[in-house]
Amino acid sequence: MATPYRSLYLTFPDSETAVRIARALLEARLVACVNVLRGARSLYWWEGSVHDEAEVVAVAKSREDLVAAVAALVRELHPYDTPCIVAWPVADGDAGYLAWIDEALAG
């Protein structure tokens, strides 16, 4: 059963930035929850060379209709030129949890 819900994968340079942006997303009612996971190590191509950096991963829970607004706010507040903002559809989930997402986003 496909749902209108989305999980968003985001990365940040540090916990303070991740929490600051997570709070802004929550206060704007664009996400219902954000898990901030420290200790990520990202290896990636940037400007012609491979970089190896410590990062913080965040996983946000939202809906398909809000993804563009989430991405816009993250880009506005994020220190990176090209922040990682990826949304995946939630194929299924606990009915109570999905209902809670709707309630949280409705305010």
N, C-alpha and C positions, 0 to 999 in steps of 0.2 A: 504494500500500500504506500504510494507516494504521498508525501506531506508537504505543506508549504513552509516547513521549518528548515533552517540552515544552521550549520556549524561554521564558524569563521575562524580560520587559522591566521594568526597575526604574530609578527616578531618585533622585538624592541631592543634597544641597546642596553637597557638596564631596568630593574624592577620599578624604580621611581617613575620612569616614563610610562611603563606598562600600566601601573596603577593609576596614574594621572589621566591617561587616555581612557582606561576602563571606566573610571568614575564619570568622565564626560559622556561616554556612551550610555551609561546607566541613567544619568540625570536627564539625558535627552530622550529616554525611553526607546532607544534604538536597539538595545539588547536587554535580555532578561537576566543574564549571568555572564561573568567572565572568570575563567580559571587562569591564574597567572602562575606559570611554571618556570621556575628558575633553573639555571644550570645547563641550558642548551649550548651546544657548540655548533656553529654554522660554518661550513666551508662552501664557498661560492665564487663564481666568476664576477668580477666588477672592474670595469675600465681596463680590460686587457690582461688582468692577472688574477690568480686565485688568492682569495682572502680566507683567513682562519680566525674567527672572532667568537667571543662569548656573547650570547644573546639570551633574551628572555622570551619564551613562547607564551602566547595567550590564546585561549579557545573561548570564543563567545557564542552564545546561543541566541538566535533571532529568528526572523521570518524572511522569506524570499522578497516580500514587498519592501523590506527595510534595508536590504543589502547595499543598494546604491548610496543611501544616506549614511550608513555605517562607513562605507569606503570613503566617502567625501569628508566626513569628520575626522577619520583617522589620518587621511592625507593632510588635512589642514593643521593638525596638531603634532604630527610625527616629525622627528628631526631628520629622518632619512629622505633623500631625494626620491627614492623609489621603494616605499615600504612594502613589505610582504602582506598582502590582503587577499586571501583565498577563501572562497565560500564553497562548501559542499552541501548537497541536499541530504536531509535526514530521511532515509528510506522508511523508517518506522521508529516507534518509540513508545514508552509507557504512556498510556492515555492521560493519566493524572499529571505526569511531568509536562507533557505537551500542553495540557490545559493551563498549567501554572505559567508556562511561557506566555500564553495569550493574556492571562490575567496581569502578569507583570508588565507587559508591554502596553496594556490598556491604561494602566495607572489606577 
